[in-house]
Amino acid sequence: MKTREPKLLLTTSPFIKSPHDTRFIMWQVNYALLPVILASVYYFGINAVLLIAVSLAGALLPEWIWSRQQNNPVNTIRDGSAVITGLLFALTLPPGIPLWMAFLGGVVSVVLGKILFGGLGYNIFNPALVGRAFLQAAFPVSMTTWMPHASLENFFQIRGDLLTLPFMKPRMDALSAATPLAKMKFEMQPTGITDLLLGSTAGSLGETAAVIILLAGIYLAIRGVINWRIPVGILATVFVLATLLHWVDGTKYPAPWFHLFAGGLMLGAVFMATDPVTSPITQKGVWIFSVGVGLLVVVIRVWGGLPEGVMYSILLMNALTPLINKVVRPRIYGMRKSES
């Protein structure tokens, strides 16, 4: 007997589903980070390898414990979210910071940045930046001590304060270097665009090879993993504001390309500000969010006391994301504006 088809079928939304699940998105970001990681290892040698490994361990350990408590011991590890947190956190670190600080920061990134809010999907702030902000406040000297690049001859030589014991006074490496942003802010000394693009400058592990990060962002945008409007909005805002300032006084304010490729702007715009959990859900909100990040970056870099402002800019706009979502939420179909 032939079954009669129903005349009206009632189902719940969404009706159009994306083939991209959480695990796919997270691991695509991890794959895109591999060239950036290889660049950091090339420039900083064994220091980069050890810092990335320890940061990963610090992020995965509390995630694993949390998973066990939730009676779900594998999924939150296998989806790659904790791996992203550990990798991004490691890429924000100076290459000579003690290993125990990197491990502690990885733990803080997951515990305070994600688990405290209820786990994946509930966090307000980017977890990796939460960990870095904690280290910046707790250990400001170690977080602002830089070193020049390693060479093939001393690739396996551990430099800086990497092996300093916990809470012991660090031994500052006699051979240190200033970042391009610090040189420009405090010495009015610009850095060539070639050095910035290729990453042959002092800075955090992830401040290497801006061109590689840019290519990784293009890959993620083509794959539909990130919202391309966020990095485009941030970089465009920084470019426009930096151009206006450079036009006003070219001797005091650097060229716009310097702001684009110096410091952690490229890494933050491509991999951190695009976090779908901590960024707005509407396209209009995304543009407001990205313009706000770019504006704050320029304000902090030019008029603030610190040479860099990417971390604080993203965290501040993360805090405003719920408000942005509330203000620009779309009108529900069939309802008047006053009722939505």
C-alpha positions in Angstrom: 0.0 0.0 0.0 1.4 3.3 -1.0 2.0 5.8 1.8 0.2 9.1 1.4 2.5 12.1 1.4 1.5 14.8 4.0 0.1 18.0 2.5 1.8 20.2 5.1 5.2 19.3 6.7 6.2 21.3 9.8 9.9 21.3 10.8 12.2 23.4 12.8 14.8 25.8 11.4 17.5 26.0 10.1 16.4 24.6 6.8 19.6 25.3 4.9 22.6 23.7 6.8 26.3 24.3 6.1 28.4 21.2 5.5 31.1 22.9 7.7 30.9 21.7 11.3 32.9 22.9 14.3 35.6 20.3 13.9 36.1 21.1 10.2 36.4 24.9 10.9 38.8 24.4 13.8 41.2 22.1 12.0 41.1 24.3 8.9 42.4 27.2 11.1 45.0 24.9 12.6 46.2 23.9 9.1 46.4 27.5 8.1 48.6 28.2 11.1 51.2 25.6 10.1 53.1 28.0 7.7 53.1 30.7 10.4 54.5 28.2 12.9 57.2 27.0 10.5 58.2 30.6 9.9 58.5 31.2 13.7 60.6 28.1 14.0 62.8 29.2 11.1 63.5 32.6 12.7 63.7 31.6 16.4 65.0 28.1 16.3 64.5 25.6 19.2 63.0 28.4 21.4 59.9 28.5 19.1 59.6 24.7 19.1 59.7 24.5 22.9 57.4 27.4 23.5 54.7 26.1 21.1 54.9 22.6 22.6 54.6 23.9 26.2 51.8 26.3 25.3 49.9 23.5 23.7 50.3 21.3 26.7 49.1 24.1 29.0 45.9 24.5 26.8 45.2 20.8 26.3 45.6 19.8 29.9 42.6 21.8 31.4 40.6 21.1 28.3 41.1 17.3 28.8 40.2 17.6 32.6 37.1 19.6 31.7 36.1 17.0 29.1 36.4 14.2 31.7 34.2 16.1 34.1 31.6 16.6 31.4 31.6 12.8 30.6 32.7 13.7 27.1 36.4 12.8 27.1 37.3 13.0 23.5 35.1 15.4 21.5 36.4 18.7 22.8 39.9 17.6 22.3 39.4 16.2 18.8 37.5 19.2 17.5 40.8 21.2 17.6 39.5 24.3 19.5 42.0 23.8 22.4 44.8 23.3 19.8 43.9 26.6 18.2 44.0 28.3 21.6 47.4 26.9 22.4 48.9 27.7 19.0 47.6 31.2 18.9 48.7 31.9 22.4 52.2 30.6 21.7 52.4 32.9 18.6 51.8 36.0 20.8 54.8 35.2 23.1 58.3 36.7 23.0 60.8 34.0 21.9 62.8 34.2 25.2 60.0 34.0 27.8 60.4 31.2 30.5 58.7 28.0 29.6 56.8 27.8 32.9 55.2 31.2 32.0 54.1 29.8 28.6 52.6 26.8 30.3 50.8 28.9 32.9 49.5 31.2 30.2 48.1 28.3 28.2 46.2 27.0 31.3 44.8 30.5 31.9 43.8 30.8 28.3 41.5 27.8 28.5 40.4 28.0 32.1 39.7 31.8 32.3 39.1 32.4 28.7 36.7 29.5 27.9 35.9 27.0 30.7 34.9 29.7 33.2 32.2 30.9 30.7 30.8 27.3 30.2 33.1 25.9 27.5 33.3 26.2 23.7 30.7 28.6 22.3 30.0 30.5 25.5 33.2 32.5 25.9 33.0 36.3 25.5 36.7 37.0 24.9 39.2 35.3 22.6 40.8 32.7 24.9 44.4 33.1 23.6 44.3 36.8 24.2 43.0 36.3 27.7 46.1 34.2 28.4 48.4 36.8 26.9 46.7 39.7 28.8 47.2 37.7 32.0 50.9 37.3 31.4 51.2 40.9 30.3 49.8 42.1 33.6 51.6 39.5 35.8 55.0 39.5 34.1 55.4 42.7 32.1 59.2 42.6 31.9 59.4 39.1 30.4 56.5 39.9 28.0 58.4 42.9 26.6 61.9 41.5 26.3 62.8 40.6 22.8 65.7 38.9 21.0 67.1 38.8 17.5 66.6 35.9 15.2 68.5 32.6 15.5 70.7 31.3 12.7 71.3 27.9 11.3 74.5 27.6 13.4 72.7 28.3 16.7 69.3 26.8 15.8 69.5 24.3 18.7 70.9 26.8 21.2 68.4 27.8 23.9 68.5 31.5 24.3 67.0 34.0 26.7 65.3 33.0 29.9 63.6 29.9 28.5 64.8 27.5 31.3 64.4 29.9 34.2 62.8 28.2 37.2 59.3 29.3 38.4 59.2 32.6 40.3 63.0 33.0 40.1 64.5 36.2 38.9 65.0 35.9 35.1 68.5 36.3 33.7 68.1 38.9 31.0 69.8 38.0 27.8 72.6 40.4 27.0 71.7 40.3 23.3 68.3 41.9 23.0 66.5 43.7 20.2 63.6 46.2 19.9 60.5 45.6 17.8 59.7 47.8 14.8 56.8 49.4 16.7 59.0 50.2 19.7 61.7 51.7 17.4 59.2 53.9 15.7 57.4 55.0 18.8 60.4 55.7 21.0 63.2 56.3 18.5 61.3 57.5 15.4 63.2 54.8 13.4 61.1 53.1 10.7 61.6 49.6 9.5 61.7 48.6 5.8 58.7 47.0 4.3 60.7 44.1 3.0 61.8 43.2 6.5 58.2 43.5 7.8 56.8 41.3 5.0 59.4 38.6 5.4 59.5 38.7 9.2 63.2 39.4 9.6 62.5 41.7 12.7 62.3 41.2 16.4 59.0 40.5 18.0 56.6 37.8 19.1 56.7 34.4 17.4 53.7 35.3 15.3 55.0 38.6 14.2 57.0 36.9 11.5 56.3 37.0 7.8 53.2 39.1 7.5 52.9 37.9 3.9 52.5 34.3 5.0 49.7 35.3 7.5 48.0 37.3 4.7 48.1 34.2 2.4 46.7 32.0 5.2 43.8 34.5 5.6 43.0 34.4 1.9 42.9 30.6 2.1 40.5 30.6 5.1 38.3 33.2 3.4 38.1 31.2 0.2 37.2 28.1 2.2 34.5 30.0 4.0 36.0 29.4 7.4 36.4 33.0 8.4 34.3 36.1 7.7 36.4 38.0 5.2 34.7 41.3 6.3 36.5 41.3 9.6 40.1 41.4 8.5 39.3 43.6 5.5 37.4 46.0 7.8 40.3 46.1 10.3 43.0 46.5 7.8 41.1 49.1 5.7 40.4 51.2 8.8 44.0 51.1 9.9 45.1 52.0 6.4 42.8 55.0 6.1 43.5 56.4 9.5 47.3 55.9 9.1 47.2 57.5 5.7 45.4 60.6 7.1 47.9 60.9 10.0 50.9 60.4 7.6 49.4 63.1 5.3 49.1 65.5 8.3 52.7 65.0 9.4 54.9 62.4 7.5 57.8 63.0 9.8 55.9 62.1 13.0 53.5 59.4 11.8 54.7 56.4 9.8 53.4 55.4 6.4 50.2 53.2 6.4 52.0 50.1 5.2 54.1 50.2 8.3 51.0 50.0 10.5 49.6 47.2 8.4 52.6 44.9 8.5 54.3 45.8 11.8 53.5 44.1 15.1 50.7 41.6 15.6 48.0 43.3 13.5 48.0 40.8 10.7 47.9 37.8 13.1 45.2 39.4 15.2 43.0 40.5 12.2 43.2 37.1 10.4 43.2 34.6 13.2 41.9 36.2 16.4 39.3 38.9 15.6 37.6 36.4 13.2 36.7 34.1 16.1 33.0 33.4 15.3 32.1 33.1 19.0 33.5 36.4 20.1 32.5 38.5 17.0 29.1 39.8 16.0 26.6 37.6 14.2 25.2 40.1 11.7 27.1 41.5 8.7 26.4 45.1 9.9 27.6 44.2 13.3 30.8 42.7 11.8 31.6 46.0 10.0 31.1 48.0 13.3 33.3 45.5 15.1 36.1 45.6 12.6 36.1 49.3 12.3 36.2 49.6 16.1 39.2 47.2 16.3 41.1 49.2 13.6 40.3 52.5 15.2 41.5 51.3 18.6 44.7 49.9 17.2 45.7 53.2 15.7 44.7 55.2 18.7 46.8 53.0 21.1 49.8 52.8 18.8 49.9 56.5 18.1 48.7 58.1 21.4 48.9 55.3 24.0 51.8 54.5 26.3 52.4 51.1 24.6 53.8 50.6 21.1 51.2 47.9 20.3 47.5 47.8 20.8 46.1 44.8 18.9 45.4 42.6 21.9 43.6 45.3 23.9 41.6 46.4 20.8 40.2 43.0 20.1 39.4 42.3 23.8 37.6 45.6 24.1 35.5 45.0 21.0 34.9 41.4 22.2 33.3 43.0 25.3 31.1 45.2 23.1 30.0 42.3 20.8 26.9 41.5 22.9 25.8 45.1 22.7 26.5 45.3 19.0 24.4 42.2 18.5 21.6 43.7 20.4 21.6 47.0 18.6 21.9 45.7 15.0 19.8 42.6 15.4 17.5 42.1 12.3 13.8 42.6 12.5 11.9 39.4 12.8 9.9 38.6 9.7 6.2 39.6 10.2 6.9 42.0 13.1 7.0 45.7 13.2 10.2 47.5 14.2 8.8 48.5 17.7 7.9 44.8 18.4 11.1 43.1 17.3 
